[in-house]
Amino acid sequence: MCGSAGKARLVVAMLAISALFLSTIFILPFSLSPEMPDRTVPATPLGIVGDVAWTDMSPSISPDVRAASAFVYDPPTDTYVLFGGMDIESSNFFGDTWSYDLGANSWQELSPADHPELTVFPAYAYDSADEVMLLFCTVDSMFNLLNETWSYDASANDWTNLLATNAPSFRAYSSAVYDSQSEKLVMFGGITDLMGVSKCVNETWSFDFTSNAWTELTPALSPSPRYLSSMAYDSESDRIIVFGGYFEDSEGNGIALADTWSYHFGSNTWTNMTPSLSPPERMGASCFYDPISDSVLVWGGAQPMGALDDLWAYDYGTNSWSEVNQLTRPLGRAYGSMAIDPTTGVAVLFGGASMSGTLGDTWVVQPGTPIPEFQTVILPAVGVIVMVIALAGLMKRARRQRRD
């Protein structure tokens, strides 16, 4: 009897420890701030499977309110770099350069010796091979169209006018990404006349930093002419994804789009993906690729009737869109500046234009690490249930042994 009782107590202790383990191990990693090198990301509340939560960082110092800026993550400095934009309400254009340090939650104006014109709606991307931001200027403060190509080295705080050869014609509202497989900047769409409806284009161009030259790619098939499209490079699939955008018909009627296209640089081929489900039509949405979830994320944007605040994820492998549930979210907006640290999957959003005016807030989200209710609620409950059932069984067995 003493041996049986001792074994029973040992089993009870082991079950209790196991239940406690189930109840805690799946809570702690998600209720505490994620482990990230030299930085702290605010904890987010628990939620159901697939949820994400935004955090309003509210730094003490920020750039002026603005929309349509260039914004990238720079790995060598571990900062998010912002350039240009405009206050849509006051028509105030900017040519300043700022960096945001997530760990310190602080913005710093960098004041380089030279910089591009006061610029809005530039086509830009981060060149990971050469560790510079590449920027194709589009519209200056006098509403003139530009076709200058610049690079910015954040480590040296240095802007350089590259004086690139064979540059595209003057245009505005183009979208661009950096294709790391081909090591090229790829630019698509835009308009070549701010006052001309028929000047909307569907040209595809690439820029090679090494040769400092642009090339028009002339694929056999292209998406329809458009501007202000969402565009991201899916490095896992080696495809550029374009969603939506805007154009005006011959009568001046504005039409927002909701189609999904992929582009492969190696074969110079566009493909209309025609997924069974798509986000609502929009233009000027924030867009980036998250390598942790292997998804292209599209957030916000505008329709003719107003601003949006929804978040959608596109999986090229399954050709499927899914809406991501947001426990907290920024105010709906278009032309917000958004960039992601591909190592940690932390994305930062700054500014944009809402129905209430131009914004200057800073938000953080980690979409590749959803907050899973199954792990934070269901598994702890299972642990407790296992312990209760085990204890009941052992007590019943002990009673039988006493009767015997």
C-alpha positions as CSV (number, residue, x, y, z in Angstrom):
1,M,0.0,0.0,0.0
2,C,2.8,2.4,0.9
3,G,4.5,1.7,-2.4
4,S,1.3,2.2,-4.3
5,A,0.5,5.4,-2.5
6,G,4.0,6.7,-3.1
7,K,3.7,6.0,-6.8
8,A,0.3,7.7,-6.9
9,R,1.8,10.8,-5.2
10,L,4.6,10.8,-7.7
11,V,2.2,10.5,-10.6
12,V,0.1,13.3,-9.2
13,A,3.1,15.6,-8.9
14,M,4.2,14.8,-12.4
15,L,0.7,15.5,-13.8
16,A,0.5,18.7,-11.9
17,I,3.8,19.9,-13.3
18,S,2.8,18.9,-16.8
19,A,-0.5,20.8,-16.5
20,L,1.3,23.8,-15.1
21,F,3.7,23.6,-18.1
22,L,0.9,23.4,-20.6
23,S,-0.8,26.4,-18.8
24,T,2.3,28.6,-19.0
25,I,4.7,27.8,-21.8
26,F,2.2,28.9,-24.5
27,I,1.3,32.1,-22.7
28,L,4.6,33.6,-21.8
29,P,6.1,33.9,-25.4
30,F,3.1,35.8,-26.6
31,S,2.1,37.9,-23.6
32,L,5.6,39.2,-23.2
33,S,7.4,41.4,-25.7
34,P,9.0,39.4,-28.5
35,E,12.7,38.8,-28.2
36,M,14.5,41.0,-30.7
37,P,18.1,42.1,-30.9
38,D,18.6,45.5,-29.1
39,R,15.0,46.4,-29.1
40,T,11.7,46.1,-27.3
41,V,8.4,45.7,-29.0
42,P,5.4,46.5,-26.9
43,A,3.3,43.5,-25.8
44,T,0.0,43.0,-27.6
45,P,-3.2,41.6,-26.1
46,L,-4.3,38.0,-26.5
47,G,-6.9,37.2,-29.1
48,I,-8.2,34.5,-31.4
49,V,-6.3,32.6,-34.1
50,G,-4.9,34.9,-36.8
51,D,-5.3,38.1,-34.9
52,V,-2.7,40.9,-35.0
53,A,-2.6,44.1,-32.9
54,W,-1.2,47.5,-33.8
55,T,0.6,49.6,-31.2
56,D,0.5,53.4,-31.3
57,M,4.0,54.3,-30.4
58,S,3.4,58.0,-29.7
59,P,7.1,59.1,-29.8
60,S,7.9,62.4,-28.1
61,I,9.4,63.8,-31.4
62,S,8.1,63.1,-34.9
63,P,8.4,64.5,-38.4
64,D,5.7,67.0,-39.5
65,V,2.4,65.5,-40.6
66,R,2.7,64.2,-44.1
67,A,1.6,61.6,-46.7
68,A,3.2,60.0,-49.8
69,S,6.7,59.8,-48.4
70,A,9.5,57.4,-49.2
71,F,10.1,54.9,-46.3
72,V,12.4,51.9,-46.0
73,Y,14.1,49.8,-43.4
74,D,17.9,50.1,-43.4
75,P,19.6,47.0,-41.9
76,P,23.1,48.5,-41.4
77,T,21.8,51.2,-39.1
78,D,18.8,49.2,-37.8
79,T,16.5,52.2,-38.5
80,Y,13.5,53.0,-40.6
81,V,14.4,55.9,-43.0
82,L,11.8,58.5,-44.2
83,F,12.1,61.1,-46.9
84,G,9.9,63.8,-48.4
85,G,6.1,63.8,-48.7
86,M,3.6,66.5,-48.3
87,D,0.9,67.9,-45.9
88,I,-2.1,67.6,-48.2
89,E,-4.1,70.2,-46.3
90,S,-1.5,73.0,-46.5
91,S,0.1,71.8,-49.8
92,N,3.4,72.0,-47.9
93,F,6.1,69.8,-49.5
94,F,9.1,68.3,-47.7
95,G,12.6,67.4,-48.6
96,D,13.8,66.3,-45.2
97,T,15.3,63.0,-44.2
98,W,14.5,61.3,-40.9
99,S,15.3,58.0,-39.2
100,Y,13.2,56.1,-36.7
101,D,14.8,53.9,-34.0
102,L,12.2,51.3,-32.9
103,G,14.1,50.2,-29.8
104,A,14.4,53.8,-28.5
105,N,11.0,54.8,-30.0
106,S,12.6,58.0,-31.3
107,W,12.7,60.0,-34.5
108,Q,15.8,61.9,-35.6
109,E,16.2,64.4,-38.4
110,L,19.4,63.6,-40.3
111,S,20.0,66.8,-42.3
112,P,22.2,65.4,-45.1
113,A,24.3,67.9,-47.1
114,D,22.3,67.3,-50.3
115,H,19.0,65.7,-51.1
116,P,16.4,65.5,-53.9
117,E,13.9,68.2,-54.6
118,L,10.9,68.6,-52.2
119,T,9.2,65.4,-53.4
120,V,5.9,63.7,-53.1
121,F,4.8,60.2,-54.3
122,P,8.3,59.0,-55.3
123,A,8.9,55.5,-56.6
124,Y,11.4,53.9,-54.3
125,A,12.7,50.7,-52.7
126,Y,15.6,49.5,-50.5
127,D,18.5,48.0,-52.5
128,S,19.7,45.2,-50.2
129,A,22.7,44.3,-52.3
130,D,24.2,47.8,-52.3
131,E,22.6,48.9,-48.9
132,V,21.0,52.1,-50.2
133,M,17.6,53.5,-50.8
134,L,16.9,54.0,-54.5
135,L,14.4,56.8,-55.3
136,F,12.9,57.9,-58.6
137,C,11.5,61.4,-58.1
138,T,8.1,62.1,-59.4
139,V,6.4,65.4,-58.4
140,D,8.1,68.5,-56.9
141,S,6.6,71.4,-54.9
142,M,5.7,73.3,-58.1
143,F,3.8,70.2,-59.3
144,N,6.4,69.6,-62.0
145,L,7.0,66.0,-63.0
146,L,10.6,64.7,-62.4
147,N,12.7,61.8,-63.6
148,E,15.8,62.0,-61.5
149,T,17.3,58.9,-59.9
150,W,18.8,59.2,-56.4
151,S,20.4,56.9,-53.9
152,Y,20.7,57.4,-50.1
153,D,23.3,55.7,-47.9
154,A,22.0,55.9,-44.3
155,S,25.3,54.9,-42.8
156,A,27.0,57.8,-44.5
157,N,23.9,60.1,-44.4
158,D,24.5,60.8,-48.0
159,W,22.2,61.5,-50.9
160,T,23.6,61.1,-54.4
161,N,22.0,62.2,-57.7
162,L,23.0,59.2,-59.9
163,L,22.4,61.0,-63.2
164,A,21.3,57.6,-64.5
165,T,21.2,56.9,-68.3
166,N,18.1,56.1,-70.3
167,A,15.8,57.2,-67.5
168,P,12.0,56.8,-68.0
169,S,10.0,59.9,-69.1
170,F,8.7,62.3,-66.5
171,R,5.9,60.6,-64.5
172,A,4.1,60.5,-61.2
173,Y,2.4,57.9,-58.9
174,S,4.5,54.9,-60.1
175,S,5.1,51.9,-57.8
176,A,8.5,50.3,-57.3
177,V,10.1,47.4,-55.5
178,Y,13.6,45.9,-55.3
179,D,13.9,42.4,-56.9
180,S,16.7,40.8,-54.9
181,Q,17.0,37.8,-57.2
182,S,17.9,40.0,-60.2
183,E,19.3,42.8,-58.1
184,K,17.2,45.3,-59.9
185,L,14.7,48.1,-59.0
186,V,11.5,47.4,-60.9
187,M,9.0,50.2,-61.5
188,F,5.5,49.9,-62.9
189,G,2.7,52.2,-64.0
190,G,2.1,55.9,-63.3
191,I,0.9,58.9,-65.2
192,T,3.0,61.1,-67.5
193,D,0.8,64.2,-67.3
194,L,-0.9,65.4,-64.1
195,M,-3.6,67.0,-66.1
196,G,-4.0,64.4,-68.8
197,V,-6.4,61.5,-68.3
198,S,-5.1,59.6,-71.3
199,K,-1.5,59.7,-70.0
200,C,-1.9,56.8,-67.6
201,V,0.7,54.1,-68.5
202,N,1.4,50.4,-67.9
203,E,5.1,50.5,-68.6
204,T,7.6,48.2,-66.7
205,W,11.1,49.5,-66.1
206,S,14.1,48.2,-64.3
207,F,17.1,50.1,-62.8
208,D,20.6,48.5,-62.3
209,F,22.6,50.3,-59.6
210,T,25.9,48.8,-60.8
211,S,25.5,50.0,-64.4
212,N,23.5,53.1,-63.3
213,A,21.1,52.6,-66.2
214,W,17.4,52.2,-66.7
215,T,15.8,49.6,-69.1
216,E,12.3,49.4,-70.4
217,L,11.3,45.8,-70.3
218,T,8.3,45.6,-72.8
219,P,6.7,42.3,-71.7
220,A,4.2,40.8,-74.1
221,L,1.4,41.1,-71.6
222,S,0.9,43.8,-68.9
223,P,-1.7,44.9,-66.4
224,S,-3.9,47.7,-67.6
225,P,-2.7,51.3,-67.3
226,R,-2.9,52.5,-63.7
227,Y,-1.2,54.4,-60.9
228,L,-1.0,54.3,-57.1
229,S,-1.0,50.5,-57.1
230,S,0.1,48.3,-54.2
231,M,3.4,46.5,-55.1
232,A,5.7,44.2,-53.2
233,Y,8.4,41.6,-54.0
234,D,7.8,38.1,-52.8
235,S,11.4,36.8,-52.3
236,E,10.3,33.3,-51.5
237,S,8.6,32.9,-54.9
238,D,10.7,35.4,-56.8
239,R,7.6,37.2,-57.9
240,I,6.6,40.9,-57.9
241,I,2.9,41.2,-56.8
242,V,0.8,44.2,-57.9
243,F,-2.7,44.8,-56.5
244,G,-5.3,47.3,-57.5
245,G,-4.6,51.0,-58.3
246,Y,-6.5,53.7,-60.0
247,F,-7.2,55.0,-63.5
248,E,-9.6,57.4,-65.2
249,D,-11.6,56.5,-68.3
250,S,-11.8,58.7,-71.4
251,E,-14.7,60.7,-69.8
252,G,-12.7,61.4,-66.6
253,N,-14.5,58.9,-64.4
254,G,-12.2,57.5,-61.7
255,I,-12.1,53.8,-61.3
256,A,-10.4,51.9,-58.4
257,L,-9.1,48.4,-59.2
258,A,-9.0,45.1,-57.3
259,D,-7.1,42.8,-59.6
260,T,-3.9,40.8,-58.6
261,W,-0.9,40.4,-61.0
262,S,2.5,38.8,-60.6
263,Y,5.7,39.6,-62.5
264,H,8.7,37.4,-63.0
265,F,11.8,39.4,-64.0
266,G,13.7,36.4,-65.3
267,S,11.1,35.6,-67.9
268,N,9.8,39.2,-68.2
269,T,6.3,37.9,-67.8
270,W,3.2,39.3,-66.2
271,T,0.4,36.9,-65.1
272,N,-3.1,37.9,-64.2
273,M,-3.6,35.7,-61.0
274,T,-7.5,36.0,-60.8
275,P,-7.8,34.7,-57.2
276,S,-11.2,33.5,-56.2
277,L,-11.4,36.2,-53.4
278,S,-9.8,39.6,-53.4
279,P,-9.8,42.7,-51.1
280,P,-12.1,45.5,-52.1
281,E,-10.8,47.9,-54.8
282,R,-8.4,50.6,-53.6
283,M,-5.5,52.9,-54.4
284,G,-2.6,54.3,-52.4
285,A,-2.6,51.4,-49.9
286,S,0.5,50.5,-47.8
287,C,2.1,47.3,-49.1
288,F,5.0,45.2,-48.1
289,Y,6.2,41.5,-48.1
290,D,6.6,39.7,-44.8
291,P,9.1,36.8,-45.2
292,I,8.1,35.3,-41.8
293,S,4.6,34.6,-42.9
294,D,5.6,34.4,-46.6
295,S,2.7,36.9,-47.4
296,V,2.2,40.1,-49.2
297,L,0.4,42.5,-46.9
298,V,-1.9,45.3,-48.0
299,W,-3.3,47.7,-45.5
300,G,-5.6,50.7,-45.9
301,G,-5.8,52.8,-49.0
302,A,-8.6,54.8,-50.5
303,Q,-11.7,54.3,-52.5
304,P,-13.6,57.1,-54.2
305,M,-15.9,57.3,-51.2
306,G,-13.3,57.2,-48.4
307,A,-10.3,55.8,-46.6
308,L,-9.9,52.1,-45.6
309,D,-8.3,50.5,-42.5
310,D,-8.5,46.8,-43.3
311,L,-5.5,44.4,-43.6
312,W,-5.2,41.6,-46.2
313,A,-2.6,38.9,-46.8
314,Y,-1.8,37.3,-50.2
315,D,-0.2,33.9,-50.5
316,Y,1.3,33.5,-54.0
317,G,1.8,29.7,-53.5
318,T,-2.0,29.2,-53.0
319,N,-3.0,32.3,-55.0
320,S,-5.3,33.3,-52.2
321,W,-6.2,36.4,-50.3
322,S,-7.4,36.4,-46.7
323,E,-8.4,39.2,-44.4
324,V,-6.4,39.5,-41.2
325,N,-8.4,40.3,-38.1
326,Q,-7.0,43.4,-36.3
327,L,-7.6,43.7,-32.5
328,T,-6.4,47.3,-32.7
329,R,-5.8,49.4,-35.8
330,P,-4.7,52.8,-36.9
331,L,-7.2,55.3,-38.3
332,G,-8.1,54.5,-41.9
333,R,-5.9,56.3,-44.4
334,A,-4.2,56.3,-47.8
335,Y,-0.6,57.2,-48.8
336,G,0.7,56.1,-45.5
337,S,4.4,55.2,-45.4
338,M,5.1,51.7,-44.3
339,A,8.3,49.5,-44.1
340,I,9.2,46.2,-42.5
341,D,12.3,44.8,-40.9
342,P,12.5,41.4,-42.7
343,T,14.5,39.8,-39.9
344,T,12.0,40.4,-37.1
345,G,8.9,41.0,-39.2
346,V,8.1,44.3,-37.4
347,A,6.5,46.8,-39.7
348,V,6.2,50.5,-39.0
349,L,3.6,52.9,-40.4
350,F,4.0,56.6,-40.4
351,G,1.5,59.3,-41.5
352,G,-0.8,59.3,-44.4
353,A,-4.0,61.1,-45.4
354,S,-7.3,60.3,-43.6
355,M,-10.8,61.7,-44.0
356,S,-10.0,64.1,-41.1
357,G,-6.7,65.4,-42.5
358,T,-3.0,64.6,-42.9
359,L,-1.5,62.5,-40.2
360,G,1.8,62.2,-38.3
361,D,1.4,59.2,-36.1
362,T,3.7,56.2,-35.7
363,W,2.3,52.7,-35.5
364,V,3.9,49.2,-35.2
365,V,2.6,45.8,-36.1
366,Q,4.1,42.3,-36.4
367,P,1.8,40.5,-38.9
368,G,4.0,37.4,-39.3
369,T,3.5,36.5,-35.6
370,P,-0.3,36.3,-35.1
371,I,-1.7,36.1,-31.6
372,P,-3.1,32.6,-31.3
373,E,-6.0,31.9,-29.0
374,F,-5.4,28.2,-29.4
375,Q,-2.0,28.4,-27.7
376,T,-2.8,31.1,-25.1
377,V,-6.3,29.9,-24.0
378,I,-7.2,26.5,-25.2
379,L,-3.9,24.7,-24.3
380,P,-3.8,26.0,-20.7
381,A,-7.4,24.9,-20.3
382,V,-6.5,21.4,-21.6
383,G,-3.7,21.3,-19.0
384,V,-6.1,22.0,-16.2
385,I,-8.6,19.5,-17.5
386,V,-5.9,16.8,-17.8
387,M,-4.9,17.4,-14.2
388,V,-8.5,17.3,-12.8
389,I,-9.3,14.0,-14.7
390,A,-6.0,12.4,-13.6
391,L,-6.6,13.4,-9.9
392,A,-10.1,12.0,-10.0
393,G,-8.9,8.8,-11.4
394,L,-6.1,8.4,-8.8
395,M,-8.5,9.2,-6.0
396,K,-10.9,6.5,-7.3
397,R,-8.1,4.0,-7.5
398,A,-7.0,4.8,-3.9
399,R,-10.5,4.2,-2.6
400,R,-10.6,0.8,-4.3
401,Q,-7.2,-0.1,-2.8
402,R,-8.4,0.9,0.7
403,R,-11.6,-1.3,0.3
404,D,-9.4,-4.2,-0.8
